[in-house]
Amino acid sequence: MKPPGAPEPRLAAFLDLDPAPVYVGFGSSWSRGRVPELAAHAVAAVHAVGRRAIIAGGWAQLDRHVEPSSDVR
């Protein structure tokens, strides 16, 4: 049993890799009808610098428009 607040094992392993992933989130910001495009740009920017990413949903629900992969969660 994992301790309260501990990440799931797959996420913990992802976070433990070097270099650390880039956090992408816009908090309470939202984008009227352009969320898929915004999510795609965020992922492309992270890939352009050769990094992995943690995508936070926020009010824009950015995470709903990103496919989890080996380098994006």
KEKE-3310 file (N, C-alpha, C; in steps of 0.2 Angstrom, whole numbers, plus 5000, padded with zeros to 4 digits):
npx = (5004:5003:5009:4999:4996:5007:5014:5007:5015:5020:5020:5029:5041:5043:5045:5057:5067:5081:5085:5074:5057:5048:5036:5020:5007:4993:4986:4972:4969:4960:4956:4946:4940:4952:4960:4965:4974:4983:4987:4994:5005:5011:5016:5024:5034:5041:5046:5054:5065:5070:5065:5055:5038:5026:5010:4998:4981:4972:4960:4958:4958:4968:4975:4966:4968:4980:4989:4995:5012:5028:5036:5027:5016)
npy = (4994:5011:5026:5039:5052:5049:5047:5037:5022:5021:5035:5040:5033:5039:5053:5051:5050:5057:5070:5080:5081:5094:5105:5109:5120:5130:5134:5143:5149:5149:5144:5149:5138:5134:5125:5112:5116:5124:5114:5106:5114:5116:5103:5102:5112:5107:5095:5101:5105:5094:5087:5079:5080:5085:5087:5098:5099:5110:5124:5124:5111:5105:5093:5084:5084:5079:5065:5053:5047:5040:5051:5061:5065)
npz = (5000:4996:5003:5009:4998:4990:4974:4960:4956:4942:4938:4948:4944:4932:4936:4943:4933:4925:4914:4925:4922:4913:4919:4914:4914:4916:4926:4932:4920:4904:4888:4875:4865:4859:4865:4862:4852:4860:4869:4860:4856:4868:4870:4859:4861:4872:4867:4857:4864:4869:4881:4894:4899:4911:4911:4917:4920:4924:4923:4910:4906:4900:4900:4894:4881:4877:4873:4884:4885:4883:4886:4890:4902)
capx = (5000:5007:5008:4994:4999:5012:5011:5007:5022:5022:5022:5035:5047:5043:5048:5064:5072:5085:5083:5067:5052:5046:5029:5016:5001:4991:4982:4965:4968:4957:4956:4940:4940:4959:4963:4969:4980:4987:4991:4999:5010:5015:5020:5029:5039:5045:5049:5059:5071:5072:5063:5049:5033:5020:5004:4992:4974:4969:4953:4957:4958:4974:4977:4961:4970:4987:4990:5001:5017:5034:5039:5022:5011)
capy = (5000:5017:5031:5044:5058:5047:5046:5030:5019:5023:5042:5040:5031:5045:5058:5050:5050:5063:5076:5081:5084:5101:5106:5113:5121:5137:5136:5145:5152:5145:5147:5148:5134:5133:5121:5107:5119:5126:5108:5103:5119:5115:5097:5103:5116:5103:5091:5104:5106:5087:5086:5076:5084:5084:5092:5099:5101:5116:5125:5123:5104:5104:5086:5080:5085:5076:5058:5051:5043:5039:5057:5066:5062)
capz = (5000:4995:5008:5007:4994:4986:4967:4958:4954:4935:4939:4952:4940:4927:4939:4945:4928:4924:4918:4928:4917:4913:4921:4909:4917:4915:4932:4931:4914:4900:4881:4872:4859:4856:4870:4858:4849:4865:4871:4855:4856:4874:4869:4854:4864:4877:4863:4854:4869:4871:4887:4895:4902:4915:4909:4922:4917:4926:4921:4902:4905:4895:4900:4890:4874:4877:4874:4888:4881:4887:4888:4892:4907)
cpx = (5004:5005:5003:4998:5005:5010:5011:5014:5024:5024:5028:5041:5048:5047:5055:5069:5075:5085:5076:5063:5050:5038:5026:5009:4999:4986:4974:4964:4964:4957:4950:4941:4947:4963:4967:4975:4985:4991:4996:5005:5015:5019:5026:5035:5044:5049:5055:5066:5073:5071:5057:5044:5028:5015:4999:4986:4972:4962:4952:4957:4963:4975:4972:4963:4977:4986:4996:5005:5023:5037:5034:5017:5006)
cpy = (5006:5022:5036:5050:5055:5046:5039:5028:5021:5031:5043:5039:5037:5051:5057:5050:5057:5064:5076:5083:5091:5101:5111:5114:5128:5139:5137:5148:5147:5148:5144:5144:5132:5129:5116:5110:5121:5120:5106:5108:5118:5109:5098:5107:5111:5098:5094:5105:5099:5085:5082:5081:5081:5089:5092:5101:5108:5117:5124:5116:5102:5096:5082:5080:5083:5069:5056:5046:5042:5045:5062:5062:5068)
cpz = (5000:5000:5005:5003:4990:4979:4965:4955:4947:4935:4943:4948:4935:4930:4941:4940:4927:4916:4920:4922:4918:4915:4917:4912:4917:4921:4930:4924:4909:4893:4877:4865:4856:4861:4866:4855:4854:4868:4866:4855:4862:4873:4864:4857:4868:4872:4859:4858:4871:4878:4888:4898:4906:4913:4914:4918:4918:4923:4913:4901:4899:4894:4896:4883:4873:4878:4878:4884:4886:4889:4890:4897:4909)
residu = (MET:LYS:PRO:PRO:GLY:ALA:PRO:GLU:PRO:ARG:LEU:ALA:ALA:PHE:LEU:ASP:LEU:ASP:PRO:ALA:PRO:VAL:TYR:VAL:GLY:PHE:GLY:SER:SER:TRP:SER:ARG:GLY:ARG:VAL:PRO:GLU:LEU:ALA:ALA:HIS:ALA:VAL:ALA:ALA:VAL:HIS:ALA:VAL:GLY:ARG:ARG:ALA:ILE:ILE:ALA:GLY:GLY:TRP:ALA:GLN:LEU:ASP:ARG:HIS:VAL:GLU:PRO:SER:SER:ASP:VAL:ARG)
# end
